[in-house]
Amino acid sequence: MAIFIVSGADGVTQLTVDPTSNAARVSQYDTAGNRTNLAGLITNVCNTGVIAGATATGLKSLSYLWHPNTSTRRNQILRVHINQIAGSQGTQRLELYRIAAENATPGGTTGTIFEKDSGDAASLDHVQIAPTGAPTRSGAPTPYLSFDFPVGLNGNADIPPIPAIEGIDAKPYILRVSQNEGYEVVQNVISTISTAPSFNITWEWTEL
């Protein structure tokens, strides 16, 4: 005999246990007991192209993903991939900040967002590339993630959805429904760089 768990809101079956294999099949649903449509899941990607890094000490905004409060979708960062073309001398860190507001005149350019499924709806977010007006950073500001990256290295770094130090039960980086917020990748120059490195950043995220 199969076992079913049914929503009290709309009578939709939420979980089915197969009587032969004992495998469970589930449907996602909201707090009201209504099934959510995973067919509405949108997966986006945006590549910044080459961004010139800084040489002087301090913070340089490389790119950010902005989620406006007009969006009724919840976003989850899948990956931020950073490629560096080497510079020379000096020291730097690459950092991830949560941001609370855009600059009124952000400058730079707006990236082109592609849906991985061409049948998906267009993203409600935008990616800013090499902004000259830095956004408002949340906190002190304190970066969510910060790591040394040798200036003279041609290499790659991935910001994963769940920082390894937090373990497998930690939440990924989330942008909430109807909230003005985003994430920003920053070059933090610790000591003066002789020849600036360049960066190429790829953002990947979902909206639901």
N, C-alpha and C positions, 0 to 999 in steps of 0.2 A: 504494500500500500504506500503511495506517495504521501509526503507530508507537505502542507502548504501553510505559510504565514501570510495573512491577507490584511491589507491596510483598512483601518476603520473609516478612513475618509472617503475613499472612492471605490473600495472593493477590489483594488488591483493586487494581484499576487506579488508579494515582496520577496519571498524565498520559497524555493521548491527543492525538496530532497528526493532525488531519484531512488526508487525502491530497489533497483538492481545494483547500481554502482555506489549508492550512498553519497553521490556527489551533490553538492548544494549549488543552486543557481540563484543569484540575488538580483534585485532591482534597487537602484538608489532612490531615495525619496526625501522630501523636505520635512521640516518639523510639524507640518500640518498633516502629514501622512500621504501627501500627493507625490506620485512618481516624477522624478526629474528625467528629462530627456537627454541622454548622453549623446544622442545624434546632434545636439546643439553645441557639443564641445568644439571649440575653434582652437587650432594650433597655429601659431604665427612664428615667422622668422624675419629678422631684419639684420642686414649686414651694413656696417658703417662706411666701408671703404677705408682708405688709409687716413689716419689722423696724426698730425705732427705733435710730438710730445714737447714738454717744456725743458728748459735748461736751468732756470732760476729756481731757488728753493721756494717751497710752498706748494699749495694744492692747485692742480689744473684739472678741470672737469673735462673728461674725454667724451662721455656719452651718458644719456639717461633714458630710461623707459618711464613715461608719464601716463598715469591712470587717472582720468578726470572723474569728478563726482557725478557727472552726467551718465557714466557707465553703470548699468545695473548688473554687470558681470563680475564674477570673482576671478581674479587672475592668479596663476601659479607659475613661478619662474622655473622653467625646465633646466636651462643652462645659459651661462654667459661665457662665451669662448673668447679669449683674448690672445691675439697673435702679436708678438713684438718683433720689429725689425731693428737690429742692434744700433745703439749709439756708442759713445765712448766716454769713459771716466765718470766719476760721480756715483752717487747712490740714490736709490728710489725705493718706494713701496707702491704697490697697487692696492687700492682700497675700494670697498663697496659701502655706500652710504644709503640710508633711507632718506627720502626727501619729502617735504611737506608742502612745498609750493614752488612753482616756476618763477623765474625772474620775469618781470614785466617785459623786458627786452632781452630774451635769452640769446639771441644771435646764433651763429652757426647755421646748420641746415637741418631740415627734417628728413629722416630716413624713409625709404620706401618699404612698407611692410607687405610681406607675401603670406598668404594662407597656404599651409602645406596641402590642404585639400582645396582645389580651386572652386569647389562648389560651396565652400563655407562663406558665411557673411563676413564683411569687412571688419577689421579690428576697430575698436572704439578708442584705442590708445595711440600714442605716437612716440617715436624715438627721436631724440635730439642729438645731433652729432657736432662735436667740438663747440659747445656753447661758449660764448664769450661772457655772458652774464650767468654766473653760477646760480643754481636753484637754492632754496632754503633747505639746509640739512637738518634732520631731526636730531634731538639730543644735544650734547655739549658743544659742537657735534662730535660724536664718537662713531668711527666706522663699525659697521657690522662685521666686516672681514678685512684683514690687513695682512699683507705678506710681502717679504723682500723679493724683488725681481731684478737680477743683475742687469745693469744698463748695457753691457757689452754682449748680451746673449741674444741670438736669434732663437726664439722659442715660443711656446704656447702655455697658456694656463687656463684651466676651467674653473669657474665658480659653480660648484654643484648645487642642486636643489636643497640638499641637507648637508650642512657642514659636518665633516667626518667626526669632529670632536664631540658632537652632540649625540651621536648614536643613531640607530635606525628608527627610533621611535620619535625623533624630533620632527617638527613641522617644517615644510619647505618654506621658501620665501613667498609670501602671499601679498597681494594687493586686494583690498577689501571692496565689497560692493558699495557704490555711491560715496566713495571717499576720494578726496584729492590726495594722492600719494604716489610715490614711485621709487625706483632704485637708480643709483648713479655710480658709474665707474670713474674713479679718480686716480690720477698719477700724483703721488706725494713725493716731491723731490727733497731728499734729506740733505745732500751736499751737491754743490753746483756741478752740473753736467757739462762736459766739453762739447760733444756732438749729440744732439737730441735724438732719442729713439723715436720710431713711429709705431703706431698701433692700428690694428684692425680688429674690430669687436663684432661678434655675432650674438644677438639676443634671440632666445627661444622661449616662448611662453604659451600658456593656454588661457582661454577665456570661456567661462561657462556661467 
